[in-house]
């Protein structure tokens, strides 16, 4: 998956968000909700690691269940990289049971949002994680 075009232009750089989800329609919907940010999409955990290293996001939104490498292991590996360890992560997943939420928190996720997505809550968590009003 490729980066979504940024509709807003200006002198001040916009925050970059990496969305990692194997369901392309879901990833694109998340990208649409985040249209005020520079959004990059990845289709699995391995691609998420590659894009995070290449693009240095300010925030990562990730699914838990994905082929190649799941979201939990992806975050675990990203946090081993000192240049990416500080990047906040929000899991957005249908895997919202206590076991998956605990696993997400144990690898350093800031928040866990269960699907279906509550857009208002998602945008609030994104702003909070990025430290923007």
N, C-alpha and C positions, 0 to 999 in steps of 0.2 A: 504494500500500500504506500502511497505517496503522501506528501504534505498537502494539506488543504490550502487553497489560496487565501491570502489575508486581504479582506476587503477594506481595511482601514490603513491609511498611510499617514505618517507623521515623523517628526524628528526624534521623538522619544522611542526607544526600542520597546517592543511589546513582550510580555511574558510568553515563554514557549512552553507548551504542554504536549507531552507525549502520551497518546492514547494507545494502549496495547490490548487488543481484543481480536480473537479469531473470527468473530462474527462481523463481517464487513458492514452490513447495514447498521448494526449497533454502533460500531466505531464511527461511521459517518454521521449518525444521529448525535452522538456525543460531540463530534466536531462541530456540528451545526449549533448545538447549545453553547459551545465555547467560541463562537465566531468573533468575539472581541479579543481573542488571543491568537498567537501563531500556533497552529495545531499540526502535529506530525502524527501519522498513523503507522502502527506496526501490527502484523497479523498473528504473531506468536511471541513467546518469551525470548527466543533466540534473536529474532528480528528486533525485538524491543531493546535488547542489550546493544546490538549493533547501532541502532538509531540513537540511543542514549549516549553512547560513546562519541558518535559523530556529531550530534547536534546539541548536547549539553542542555537538557530541558530544565526548566524551573520547577516543574511538577510532572509527576507521572500518574496517570489513571490506568489501572490494570484490572483485567479479568483474572479470576483464579484458574479456571479450567481452560487450558489451551493445549494444542498439539505442540510437539517439539520440546517445549519447556513451559511448565506451568508458571503462573504469576508469582507464586510464593518463592519458588526457586530462582526466578528471574530477579526478584528484589533482593534475595539473599546474595546472589552473585554481584549485583550492582553495588550493594553496600560494602562489598570487599574492596571496591575501587575508591581510594580516598577522594578523588575528584567528583565522585557521584554519591558518596555516602550521605551527604547533607540534603540531597534532593528529596523533598517530601513525596509520599506515595499515598494515593487514595485508591482502595480497591472498590470496584464497581462490578458486582457479580451476583449471579443467581445462587451461588453457593454461599448462602447467608446463614448457615447453621453455626452453632457455637464453636464447633471444631475448626471450621475454616476461618471464622472471625478471630479466634485465638491464635491460629497459625499466622494470619496476616499481621496481627499486632506483634507477635513474637519476632517477626523479621523487620519490624520498624514502621509498619504502615501507620499513618496519622489517623486515618478514618476508614471505615468499611461501610459502603452504601449498597444495600441489597436492591437487585432488580425486581420489579420494574422501577425505573428511575424516577425519583421525585426531583424534577428539574430545579425547583426553588432551593431545595436542600443541597443538591449537587453544587449549584452556583455559589451558595453560601459557604460550603466546605472548600471549594476552590479558592474563593477570595481569602478565606481564613488561612489556608495553607500557603498562599502566595503573599500574605501580608498586605493585601490591597483592600481599600474600602469598598 
